Amino acid sequence: MRDRAFAIVVTLVVWSLAGALFGGLFIALYEVLVLLGLSGWQPLLAGAVAAAMTTAAFYSAMPLALVGAMAGVLASIGYLVTAGNDIDLATITLVAAGIGIAAGAFFAWIGRKNARPLAETLTGMLAGLGAGIVLLVVMALTSVPIGPFVMAAGVVALVGTLFQFNEHWIVQACHGWLPDSIAAPLVAGLIAAVIGAAVWLMAGMTTPMVFSSERSAIDQVLGEVPNGALGGMLGGAVTGLILELLGFRLEEHDFV
């Protein structure tokens, strides 16, 4: 009984932290995409897919995700040092992604090549796509505005559920046709690109001359991130508890 209670507590903590990461990232991506001119279904769907892929990589392949994150940080810092005030989102993202791919290739070279991280990331992508579509339908059917807290909680709950229910068969379906050699570079490159975009946003906040005309818009983006993180934490905790009670044990999950 004590072991069971401990497992539930650990599940709540892990899912809460993962939900906070996912929710904050999703809302940040959503707001940035709106700031860049996307509208309608585009920012919600793209934000849900990108956040789900990133969180799935961290959840299932932590060492590789950390390699990609470190590569993204170093690449972004190097870009900021050389670019000065001329900071471009596409450029910093591409630079970070390129360094992330190289770091992922080195990680695969010194370790055991494994296609599972890419399969897990693809599972996250499909879960994010499904969750985004469901949320779009709900928003279309209701006239009540949905704020970032509720939006993040709903997306986290949907993505977590879809991921757990579909992870096994998607990973099995990907086994055999995904090249082992490209899995680590692609996943690390994805993580690094997201880190590069985050650094771009933070650089805009700390360098007034760069984004002087969009200052208030970026302030609004960062102002919504805590609501997204709190909503994601709630959605993750509730979903994790329900899945644990249904028999989806966190301790039985395969990590790579």
Sequence and secondary structure as in RCSB ss.txt:
>XXXX:A:sequence
MRDRAFAIVVTLVVWSLAGALFGGLFIALYEVLVLLGLSGWQPLLAGAVAAAMTTAAFYSAMPLALVGAMAGVLA
SIGYLVTAGNDIDLATITLVAAGIGIAAGAFFAWIGRKNARPLAETLTGMLAGLGAGIVLLVVMALTSVPIGPFV
MAAGVVALVGTLFQFNEHWIVQACHGWLPDSIAAPLVAGLIAAVIGAAVWLMAGMTTPMVFSSERSAIDQVLGEV
PNGALGGMLGGAVTGLILELLGFRLEEHDFV
>XXXX:A:secstr
 HHHHHHHHHHHHHHHHHHHHHHHHHHHHHHHHHHTT  THHHHHHHHHHHHHHHHHHHH HHHHHHHHHHHHHH
HHHHHHHHTT   HHHHHHHHHHHHHHHHHHHHHHS   SHHHHHHHHHHHHHHHHHHHHHHHHHH  S   HHH
HHHHHHHHHHHHHHHHHHHHHHHHTTTS HHHHHHHHHHHHHHHHHHHHHHHHHHH TTTSGGGHHHHHHHHHHH
HHHHHHHHHHHHHHHHHHHHHT  GGG    
